[in-house]
Amino acid sequence: MNTRLVGLMRKELLQIVRDPSAIAIAFVLPVVLLLIFGYGVSLDAKHVLVGVVVDAPTPQTQSFVAGMRRSEYFSVQTFSDIHRAREALRERRINGIVWLRGDFSRLALTAGDAPVGVVVNGVDANDARILEGYVQGVWAQWLEREAQLRGGRLTLPVDLQSRIWYNPAVRSRDYLVPGLIAVIMTLIGALLTALVVAREWERGTYEALMATPVSMREILLGKVLPYFVLGMGGMALSVAMALWLFHVPLRGSALVLFGSAALFLLAALGMGLLISTAAKSQFVAGLIAIIVTFLPAFILSGFIFDIRSMPEPIQIITHIIAARYFVAILQTVFLAGNVWSVILPNGAALLAMALFFLGIVARLSRKRLD
């Protein structure tokens, strides 16, 4: 058995070396996706185009506008009147309007309640909320600075002191890149395995394999082990890019990280083999793999969209998505460390799903051509 298994693994490794698509999916695709998401996708709203309208220029309005210009979050454009600014907002040349009305200075110096009008483009609700929060932050800083210039102190009913844990720089890249590794591993495990087995059915090499003395158990092991090694290589490449190219901190244990990746990869390989038992065409297998594994991993895993903000029926569905548990482990190990109350339950779920899918594949696989 050992000799036959080694021979099958050698045959798979030769196929991987001779097949450019397998190398591309395992190593080129992770690099491309990480570069696109690491540099091209950002949830940080910076240099937002904001129109500023000042009805009556004064030193106070100038200092307020200067505070907005100094912020990296705003790109300020001034307008002579509110009608021009509204027209620019309607034409989407700006994303919001800050309107300092005529009695801004008088009320700011007396009651501390200056009439600042804020109009935000709500087409993108997320950007609208972020922009509104940024303007409120500039307003609070301006009030504090003006109070100090007058020799007083700004009195607020509550002194709010916020602390940001785990991602103090509030960089979306530190949040996105670890989650993207789960999507990449899904592609490597499920899509690559489904396509390779389907290709063998199309070319007739799987039928020739059935005619040999090897058992079905040896065939499955000969398929899983080489692609497991290939997938772990893609994982190592992704982690190296996350650490050294995107400077994402790794606060947890690398052993825990790769151990969890091994469990997830076994589950992904099981899903790919299960797809290949139902689809013996590369086109059909690839389509099923994308719909069943990649899209749920991208949308329902918590990689970008918070699961707790989804409708309750969708939250229930996410429990059958393996990537959900791996994303939770990745983001925890990278940004928070070895938080075992998060790692152990999610790792147990990955182990259960790996045993489930591989067990179904072993049960359904028979050494016959029908």
Backbone torsions as a table, in degrees:
resi	resn	phi	psi	omega
1	MET	NA	-42.0	-178.7
2	ASN	-62.7	-39.4	180.0
3	THR	-65.8	-43.4	179.7
4	ARG	-65.3	-41.4	-179.4
5	LEU	-64.2	-42.4	177.4
6	VAL	-62.9	-39.3	177.5
7	GLY	-63.8	-41.2	177.7
8	LEU	-65.0	-42.2	179.2
9	MET	-65.4	-39.3	177.3
10	ARG	-62.9	-39.9	178.3
11	LYS	-63.2	-41.4	178.4
12	GLU	-66.6	-40.3	179.6
13	LEU	-64.6	-38.8	176.8
14	LEU	-64.4	-38.7	177.0
15	GLN	-63.8	-39.8	179.5
16	ILE	-64.4	-44.0	-178.9
17	VAL	-64.2	-38.0	-176.5
18	ARG	-85.0	-8.2	-176.5
19	ASP	-106.4	106.1	-178.7
20	PRO	-62.4	-31.2	-177.5
21	SER	-66.1	-36.2	178.9
22	ALA	-65.8	-43.8	177.7
23	ILE	-63.9	-39.1	-179.3
24	ALA	-64.6	-43.7	-179.3
25	ILE	-67.2	-36.8	-174.9
26	ALA	-79.7	-33.3	-172.3
27	PHE	-124.8	-39.4	-178.8
28	VAL	-75.8	-44.3	-179.1
29	LEU	-59.4	-43.7	176.2
30	PRO	-59.2	-40.2	179.5
31	VAL	-63.2	-45.4	-178.2
32	VAL	-63.8	-46.8	-178.7
33	LEU	-64.5	-41.4	179.7
34	LEU	-66.3	-38.6	177.9
35	LEU	-65.7	-41.3	-179.1
36	ILE	-65.8	-49.0	-176.4
37	PHE	-76.9	-34.7	-178.8
38	GLY	-68.2	-38.5	-177.3
39	TYR	-105.9	-30.5	-173.1
40	GLY	-95.4	-23.7	-177.5
41	VAL	-111.2	125.4	179.2
42	SER	-144.5	134.4	174.8
43	LEU	-94.3	4.8	178.0
44	ASP	-86.3	122.5	178.3
45	ALA	-88.6	102.0	179.1
46	LYS	-125.2	151.6	-180.0
47	HIS	54.6	44.3	178.5
48	VAL	-70.8	131.5	-179.6
49	LEU	-73.2	115.9	-178.2
50	VAL	-126.7	131.7	174.0
51	GLY	-91.9	132.9	-179.2
52	VAL	-114.4	128.6	178.0
53	VAL	-118.0	122.9	178.9
54	VAL	-117.3	111.9	-178.6
55	ASP	-71.2	-40.9	-177.9
56	ALA	-135.7	97.3	-177.4
57	PRO	-62.3	132.0	176.6
58	THR	-143.5	169.0	175.5
59	PRO	-56.7	-33.5	-179.9
60	GLN	-69.2	-43.5	178.3
61	THR	-66.3	-36.4	178.7
62	GLN	-64.4	-40.5	179.0
63	SER	-68.3	-35.3	178.2
64	PHE	-65.4	-47.4	179.9
65	VAL	-64.7	-37.1	178.0
66	ALA	-62.8	-37.7	176.2
67	GLY	-62.2	-37.0	176.8
68	MET	-69.3	-38.6	-179.4
69	ARG	-67.1	-33.0	-180.0
70	ARG	-72.5	-20.2	-177.9
71	SER	-76.4	137.5	177.5
72	GLU	-73.1	-8.4	-176.9
73	TYR	-87.7	-12.3	-175.4
74	PHE	-121.6	145.1	166.0
75	SER	-121.7	104.4	-166.7
76	VAL	-89.2	133.5	169.8
77	GLN	-122.7	131.0	-179.2
78	THR	-94.5	144.8	178.3
79	PHE	-128.6	148.6	-176.5
80	SER	-74.1	-30.1	179.5
81	ASP	-149.5	165.7	-174.7
82	ILE	-68.7	-27.8	-178.9
83	HIS	-66.8	-41.2	177.1
84	ARG	-65.3	-38.6	179.4
85	ALA	-66.3	-41.3	178.4
86	ARG	-64.2	-36.8	177.7
87	GLU	-65.4	-40.5	177.4
88	ALA	-64.6	-38.2	177.5
89	LEU	-66.1	-40.1	179.5
90	ARG	-64.5	-34.9	179.4
91	GLU	-87.2	3.8	176.4
92	ARG	63.4	29.3	172.5
93	ARG	-82.4	-19.1	173.1
94	ILE	-135.4	163.0	-178.3
95	ASN	-104.6	-9.6	179.9
96	GLY	-169.1	167.2	-179.1
97	ILE	-129.4	133.7	170.3
98	VAL	-114.5	116.8	-172.0
99	TRP	-112.5	110.1	176.2
100	LEU	-95.3	108.2	-172.3
101	ARG	-79.7	176.7	-170.2
102	GLY	-60.7	-34.9	-177.0
103	ASP	-98.7	24.7	-180.0
104	PHE	-56.8	-52.8	-174.8
105	SER	-65.3	-41.6	-177.5
106	ARG	-62.8	-47.1	-178.3
107	LEU	-72.8	-33.2	-179.7
108	ALA	-65.2	-36.0	-177.1
109	LEU	-84.4	-13.6	-178.0
110	THR	-109.9	-70.2	-173.8
111	ALA	-88.7	-15.1	-177.5
112	GLY	72.3	19.2	-178.1
113	ASP	-129.1	67.6	-175.0
114	ALA	-71.7	143.3	-180.0
115	PRO	-77.5	94.5	176.8
116	VAL	-108.0	115.0	177.9
117	GLY	-92.7	130.9	180.0
118	VAL	-122.9	121.4	177.0
119	VAL	-118.0	125.8	-174.0
120	VAL	-123.0	139.2	174.2
121	ASN	-73.1	111.9	-176.0
122	GLY	-92.9	13.6	177.5
123	VAL	-60.3	-46.6	172.7
124	ASP	-98.8	101.6	-173.4
125	ALA	-62.5	-36.3	-178.7
126	ASN	-65.6	-47.6	178.3
127	ASP	-63.8	-34.8	179.6
128	ALA	-63.5	-43.9	178.8
129	ARG	-66.1	-39.7	179.3
130	ILE	-64.2	-44.8	-179.2
131	LEU	-62.7	-41.5	178.8
132	GLU	-61.2	-41.6	178.2
133	GLY	-66.4	-37.6	178.2
134	TYR	-63.1	-43.2	-179.7
135	VAL	-64.1	-41.1	177.7
136	GLN	-63.1	-35.6	177.4
137	GLY	-66.2	-42.3	177.8
138	VAL	-64.4	-39.4	178.6
139	TRP	-62.1	-44.1	179.8
140	ALA	-65.5	-41.5	178.4
141	GLN	-65.1	-37.4	179.8
142	TRP	-66.4	-42.3	177.6
143	LEU	-60.6	-42.8	-179.7
144	GLU	-64.4	-42.7	-179.0
145	ARG	-67.0	-41.5	179.1
146	GLU	-65.7	-37.3	178.1
147	ALA	-64.5	-39.0	178.4
148	GLN	-67.7	-38.5	179.0
149	LEU	-64.3	-30.9	179.1
150	ARG	-85.7	3.1	178.2
151	GLY	79.3	15.4	179.7
152	GLY	-114.5	-163.1	179.8
153	ARG	-139.6	134.3	-179.7
154	LEU	-72.2	120.6	179.8
155	THR	-101.5	123.5	178.0
156	LEU	-120.2	149.9	179.4
157	PRO	-62.5	-29.7	179.9
158	VAL	-134.7	130.1	175.9
159	ASP	-94.9	100.0	-175.1
160	LEU	-89.9	120.8	176.3
161	GLN	-119.0	109.5	-175.7
162	SER	-97.2	142.7	175.4
163	ARG	-128.8	132.7	-178.2
164	ILE	-105.7	117.7	-179.6
165	TRP	-92.2	151.9	169.9
166	TYR	72.6	-34.7	178.1
167	ASN	-139.0	67.4	-172.1
168	PRO	-63.0	-26.6	178.4
169	ALA	-78.1	-8.7	-179.3
170	VAL	52.3	49.5	176.5
171	ARG	-94.4	122.3	178.7
172	SER	-66.0	-24.4	178.8
173	ARG	-61.9	-38.7	178.9
174	ASP	-65.5	-23.1	-180.0
175	TYR	-90.4	-37.1	-174.5
176	LEU	-79.1	-42.9	-173.3
177	VAL	-62.3	-46.5	176.2
178	PRO	-60.3	-40.9	178.3
179	GLY	-64.8	-33.9	180.0
180	LEU	-64.9	-28.6	178.4
181	ILE	-59.8	-35.8	177.9
182	ALA	-65.0	-40.3	178.1
183	VAL	-65.3	-41.2	179.2
184	ILE	-63.7	-43.8	179.9
185	MET	-65.7	-31.8	175.5
186	THR	-64.0	-44.2	178.5
187	LEU	-63.6	-45.4	-178.3
188	ILE	-63.3	-46.3	-175.4
189	GLY	-73.8	-57.4	-172.7
190	ALA	-77.8	-52.2	-175.0
191	LEU	-66.0	-45.3	-177.1
192	LEU	-64.2	-44.9	-179.5
193	THR	-65.8	-42.9	179.9
194	ALA	-63.1	-42.2	-178.7
195	LEU	-68.3	-41.5	-176.1
196	VAL	-66.1	-45.1	-179.9
197	VAL	-67.2	-41.3	177.5
198	ALA	-62.4	-36.9	178.6
199	ARG	-63.8	-37.6	178.3
200	GLU	-66.1	-37.3	175.8
201	TRP	-63.8	-41.6	-178.9
202	GLU	-65.9	-39.1	-176.6
203	ARG	-84.0	-11.6	179.6
204	GLY	86.9	0.1	-179.8
205	THR	-71.5	-25.8	177.8
206	TYR	-69.7	-34.9	177.4
207	GLU	-66.4	-39.3	176.9
208	ALA	-64.7	-35.7	178.5
209	LEU	-65.9	-33.8	178.9
210	MET	-65.5	-27.1	-177.2
211	ALA	-80.8	-5.8	-179.9
212	THR	-86.8	167.6	-178.9
213	PRO	-74.1	-3.0	-176.4
214	VAL	-66.3	148.0	178.1
215	SER	-86.4	165.9	179.5
216	MET	-65.7	-33.2	177.6
217	ARG	-63.0	-42.3	179.0
218	GLU	-66.8	-36.9	178.6
219	ILE	-63.1	-44.9	-178.8
220	LEU	-65.8	-43.3	177.9
221	LEU	-64.2	-38.6	178.3
222	GLY	-65.4	-25.4	176.0
223	LYS	-83.1	-42.5	-171.5
224	VAL	-72.9	-46.5	-171.3
225	LEU	-62.9	-47.4	179.0
226	PRO	-62.6	-40.0	-179.4
227	TYR	-75.8	-22.8	171.5
228	PHE	-66.0	-44.8	177.5
229	VAL	-62.8	-42.1	179.4
230	LEU	-63.0	-42.2	179.3
231	GLY	-65.5	-39.8	178.0
232	MET	-67.3	-30.9	173.8
233	GLY	-65.2	-42.0	175.2
234	GLY	-63.7	-35.6	176.8
235	MET	-64.3	-45.0	179.4
236	ALA	-62.0	-39.8	177.8
237	LEU	-63.8	-42.4	-179.2
238	SER	-65.1	-42.7	179.3
239	VAL	-65.7	-40.1	178.7
240	ALA	-61.8	-42.1	178.0
241	MET	-65.9	-39.7	179.8
242	ALA	-62.0	-40.2	-176.3
243	LEU	-78.1	-46.4	-168.3
244	TRP	-99.8	-24.3	179.2
245	LEU	-94.8	-44.9	-176.7
246	PHE	-101.1	-4.0	175.0
247	HIS	56.6	40.5	173.5
248	VAL	-79.0	128.1	-178.2
249	PRO	-70.5	144.8	172.8
250	LEU	-115.1	98.4	-174.1
251	ARG	-92.4	-13.0	179.7
252	GLY	-100.9	-167.1	-176.9
253	SER	-86.1	134.4	175.4
254	ALA	-65.1	-31.7	178.5
255	LEU	-64.7	-43.6	176.8
256	VAL	-63.4	-40.8	-179.3
257	LEU	-61.0	-49.5	-177.0
258	PHE	-76.6	-27.6	173.6
259	GLY	-65.4	-42.6	175.9
260	SER	-65.6	-38.0	178.1
261	ALA	-63.4	-37.2	178.1
262	ALA	-63.0	-42.5	178.6
263	LEU	-63.5	-44.5	-179.6
264	PHE	-65.7	-39.7	-179.7
265	LEU	-64.9	-37.7	176.1
266	LEU	-62.3	-40.8	176.9
267	ALA	-64.7	-41.7	179.5
268	ALA	-65.9	-40.5	177.0
269	LEU	-64.0	-39.0	176.6
270	GLY	-62.1	-40.7	177.1
271	MET	-64.5	-40.4	178.8
272	GLY	-64.5	-42.9	177.8
273	LEU	-65.6	-37.0	178.4
274	LEU	-64.9	-39.3	176.8
275	ILE	-63.6	-39.8	-177.7
276	SER	-68.0	-25.4	176.3
277	THR	-71.8	-24.8	-179.4
278	ALA	-95.5	-26.6	-175.8
279	ALA	-125.7	119.5	-179.2
280	LYS	-104.8	16.1	176.0
281	SER	-117.5	135.7	-179.2
282	GLN	-60.2	-40.7	-179.0
283	PHE	-62.8	-48.4	-179.3
284	VAL	-66.2	-42.0	-179.7
285	ALA	-63.7	-42.4	178.3
286	GLY	-64.5	-40.9	179.6
287	LEU	-64.1	-44.7	179.1
288	ILE	-64.4	-41.7	-178.8
289	ALA	-63.0	-40.2	179.8
290	ILE	-67.4	-43.6	-177.3
291	ILE	-70.6	-41.6	-172.2
292	VAL	-86.1	-29.9	-174.5
293	THR	-114.6	-53.1	-172.4
294	PHE	-68.3	-51.4	-177.0
295	LEU	-63.0	-45.8	175.2
296	PRO	-60.8	-37.7	178.0
297	ALA	-65.0	-32.9	-178.0
298	PHE	-78.8	-38.9	-170.7
299	ILE	-99.8	-39.3	-168.6
300	LEU	-107.9	11.9	-175.9
301	SER	-96.8	-7.9	-173.2
302	GLY	86.2	7.2	179.2
303	PHE	-61.2	-45.5	177.3
304	ILE	-118.2	-45.5	-173.7
305	PHE	-98.7	129.8	-178.9
306	ASP	-65.5	125.8	-177.3
307	ILE	-64.4	-35.8	-176.7
308	ARG	-70.2	-15.4	176.3
309	SER	-90.9	-3.1	179.2
310	MET	-81.4	159.1	174.0
311	PRO	-59.4	151.1	-174.0
312	GLU	-58.1	-41.7	177.4
313	PRO	-59.8	-37.2	178.8
314	ILE	-69.2	-36.8	177.5
315	GLN	-61.1	-36.6	177.9
316	ILE	-65.7	-41.2	-179.5
317	ILE	-62.8	-34.8	-177.0
318	THR	-62.3	-18.3	-179.4
319	HIS	-69.5	-15.8	177.3
320	ILE	-98.9	7.7	177.7
321	ILE	-97.2	114.7	-176.5
322	ALA	-63.3	-34.0	-177.4
323	ALA	-63.4	-25.6	178.6
324	ARG	-57.5	-45.2	-176.5
325	TYR	-73.1	-36.2	-179.8
326	PHE	-71.2	-37.8	177.2
327	VAL	-61.7	-42.6	178.9
328	ALA	-61.0	-41.0	179.0
329	ILE	-68.1	-44.3	-178.1
330	LEU	-60.3	-50.3	-177.3
331	GLN	-66.0	-32.2	178.6
332	THR	-72.1	-48.0	-177.4
333	VAL	-66.3	-40.3	-179.5
334	PHE	-69.0	-48.7	-168.4
335	LEU	-99.6	-29.3	-175.6
336	ALA	-111.1	-31.2	-177.8
337	GLY	113.9	-162.2	-178.6
338	ASN	-83.0	79.7	176.7
339	VAL	-90.3	98.5	-170.3
340	TRP	-68.3	-26.5	177.3
341	SER	-66.7	-17.7	174.4
342	VAL	-97.7	-42.1	-173.1
343	ILE	-69.5	-46.6	-173.7
344	LEU	-64.9	-48.8	179.3
345	PRO	-63.0	-41.4	180.0
346	ASN	-70.0	-36.7	175.4
347	GLY	-64.8	-39.3	176.9
348	ALA	-63.6	-38.2	177.4
349	ALA	-64.7	-40.2	177.8
350	LEU	-64.6	-42.5	178.4
351	LEU	-61.4	-43.7	178.9
352	ALA	-63.0	-40.9	179.9
353	MET	-70.1	-36.8	176.8
354	ALA	-63.2	-46.6	177.9
355	LEU	-63.6	-37.2	-179.3
356	PHE	-63.8	-52.8	-176.2
357	PHE	-68.2	-43.7	179.1
358	LEU	-66.7	-35.0	176.9
359	GLY	-65.5	-42.2	177.5
360	ILE	-63.3	-42.2	179.1
361	VAL	-61.3	-44.4	179.8
362	ALA	-64.0	-33.8	-178.6
363	ARG	-76.5	-37.2	-177.6
364	LEU	-82.5	-22.5	-175.4
365	SER	-77.7	126.2	177.2
366	ARG	-131.6	147.4	-178.8
367	LYS	-83.4	72.8	177.3
368	ARG	-153.8	163.1	-172.4
369	LEU	-95.4	-9.2	-178.3
370	ASP	-83.3	NA	NA
